Amino acid sequence: MNPENIQSSAEMPGVPNAFQHLWTPHRLVYIQHGQQPADEDCPFCLAVDKTDEEALIVFRGKHSYVLLNLFPYNSGHMLVCPYRHIATYDQANTEEVAEMAELTQQAMRVLRKISGAHGFNIGMNQGEVAGAGIAGHLHQHIVPRWRNDANFFPIIAETKALPRLLGEVRRDVAAAWSEA
């Protein structure tokens, strides 16, 4: 193949391959500019001074707490956050790491009990370049998954189908927390 005849990938149309490509040009503004709150506006720091119902908190531990994600991927999507405003996992102390792990396990048990979750996505995006929506405050995602839970709504209609309201989910998770 002659290198002079090779097109730049920027000039090539989408070439069919084994990947499903999802074109989301509306996210370019977020990627280029980000939307990180100032430390004094950190929603995770502000949440602890609100009522559990207002902040969607389902459990408060000694070093960390659990709340529902305000913008969930699925019903029951929870976050485990240390009380301290730290950005990355390596800044957490031994007690925070241990309690975050325990609360993650408890969240999984609760979600299996109240919603019959078949599996989970668990993870942390650390740093703005890694996709952390709130990069200044460490938090771990626990996303319940069910067989056949993905659908076309988010792509075609920019809509998420969440079958339960956040307040209902918070009430059920908080009530089941001590039993699971």
C-alpha positions in Angstrom: 0.0 0.0 0.0 1.4 3.4 -0.9 1.5 5.7 2.1 0.6 8.7 -0.1 -2.8 7.2 -0.9 -3.8 6.7 2.8 -6.5 9.1 4.0 -6.4 10.8 7.3 -8.8 9.2 9.7 -10.4 12.6 10.1 -11.4 12.5 6.4 -12.7 8.9 6.4 -16.4 8.1 6.8 -17.4 5.6 9.4 -16.1 2.2 8.4 -18.2 -0.7 9.4 -16.5 -2.9 12.0 -17.3 -5.1 15.0 -18.0 -2.1 17.3 -21.3 -0.4 17.8 -20.6 3.3 17.4 -22.7 5.7 19.3 -22.3 9.3 18.1 -22.9 11.8 20.9 -21.8 15.2 19.6 -23.8 16.9 22.4 -21.2 15.7 24.9 -18.4 17.6 23.2 -19.1 20.7 25.3 -18.7 18.7 28.5 -15.6 17.0 27.3 -13.9 20.3 26.2 -15.0 22.5 29.1 -16.0 20.2 32.0 -18.4 21.2 34.7 -16.6 20.7 38.0 -18.0 22.5 41.0 -15.8 24.5 43.3 -14.7 22.7 46.5 -17.1 24.9 48.6 -20.0 23.8 46.3 -19.2 20.1 46.4 -22.6 18.3 46.4 -21.2 15.4 48.5 -19.9 17.8 51.2 -23.2 19.7 51.2 -25.3 16.5 51.3 -24.3 15.6 54.8 -25.8 18.8 56.3 -29.2 18.0 54.7 -31.9 15.6 55.8 -31.5 12.1 54.5 -34.6 12.5 52.4 -33.3 15.8 50.8 -29.9 14.4 50.1 -31.1 10.9 49.1 -28.8 9.5 51.8 -29.7 5.9 52.7 -27.1 5.2 55.4 -24.6 7.2 57.4 -21.5 5.4 58.7 -18.7 6.6 60.9 -16.3 7.5 58.1 -18.5 7.2 54.9 -22.1 7.4 53.8 -24.3 6.0 51.1 -26.6 8.0 48.9 -28.6 7.5 45.7 -27.1 9.0 42.5 -29.2 12.1 41.5 -28.6 11.1 37.9 -28.8 7.3 38.0 -27.9 4.9 35.2 -30.4 2.5 36.7 -32.9 2.5 39.6 -31.0 2.0 42.8 -27.7 3.5 41.5 -25.9 4.3 44.7 -22.7 6.2 45.7 -20.4 5.5 48.6 -18.6 8.6 49.8 -16.1 9.4 52.6 -17.1 12.4 54.7 -13.7 13.9 54.1 -13.3 15.9 50.9 -10.5 13.9 49.2 -10.2 13.4 45.5 -8.6 10.0 45.0 -8.6 6.5 46.6 -4.9 6.7 47.6 -5.7 9.7 49.8 -8.3 7.7 51.8 -7.1 6.3 55.2 -7.4 2.7 56.3 -10.7 3.3 58.1 -12.3 5.0 55.1 -11.2 2.3 52.7 -12.5 -0.4 55.0 -15.9 1.2 55.6 -16.4 2.1 51.9 -15.8 -1.6 51.1 -18.3 -2.8 53.8 -20.9 -0.3 52.7 -20.4 -1.4 49.1 -21.1 -5.0 50.1 -24.1 -3.9 52.1 -25.5 -1.9 49.2 -25.2 -5.0 47.0 -27.1 -7.1 49.5 -29.8 -4.5 49.8 -30.2 -4.1 46.1 -30.5 -7.9 45.6 -33.1 -8.0 48.3 -35.3 -5.1 47.2 -34.9 -5.2 43.5 -33.6 -8.6 42.5 -30.5 -7.3 40.9 -28.7 -9.9 38.8 -25.4 -8.2 38.8 -23.5 -4.9 39.5 -21.2 -2.4 37.9 -18.9 -1.1 40.7 -16.3 1.5 40.1 -14.6 4.8 40.7 -13.7 7.4 38.1 -10.8 9.4 39.7 -9.9 12.7 38.1 -11.8 14.8 35.6 -9.9 13.2 32.7 -11.1 9.8 33.9 -14.7 10.9 33.7 -15.4 11.8 37.3 -18.5 14.1 37.4 -17.4 15.4 40.8 -13.6 14.9 40.6 -12.8 16.7 43.9 -14.7 14.2 46.2 -14.0 10.5 46.0 -17.1 8.4 45.5 -17.7 4.8 44.4 -20.6 3.9 42.1 -22.7 0.8 42.7 -25.0 0.3 39.7 -27.5 -2.6 39.8 -28.0 -4.5 36.6 -30.7 -6.9 35.4 -30.8 -9.2 32.4 -32.0 -7.2 29.4 -31.9 -3.8 31.3 -30.3 -1.9 28.4 -32.5 -0.4 25.8 -32.4 2.2 23.0 -34.0 5.1 24.8 -30.8 6.9 25.9 -29.4 6.9 22.3 -32.5 7.4 20.2 -34.7 9.6 22.4 -32.1 11.0 24.9 -34.3 9.5 27.6 -33.6 7.1 30.4 -36.4 4.7 31.4 -36.2 4.5 35.2 -39.2 2.6 36.6 -39.0 4.0 40.1 -38.9 7.5 41.6 -35.7 8.4 43.6 -37.7 9.1 46.8 -39.3 5.6 46.6 -36.0 3.9 46.0 -34.3 5.8 48.9 -37.1 4.9 51.3 -36.9 1.2 50.4 -33.1 1.0 50.5 -33.0 2.9 53.8 -35.6 0.6 55.3 -33.9 -2.6 54.1 -30.4 -1.5 55.1 -30.3 -2.9 58.6 -32.0 -6.2 57.5 -29.6 -7.2 54.6 
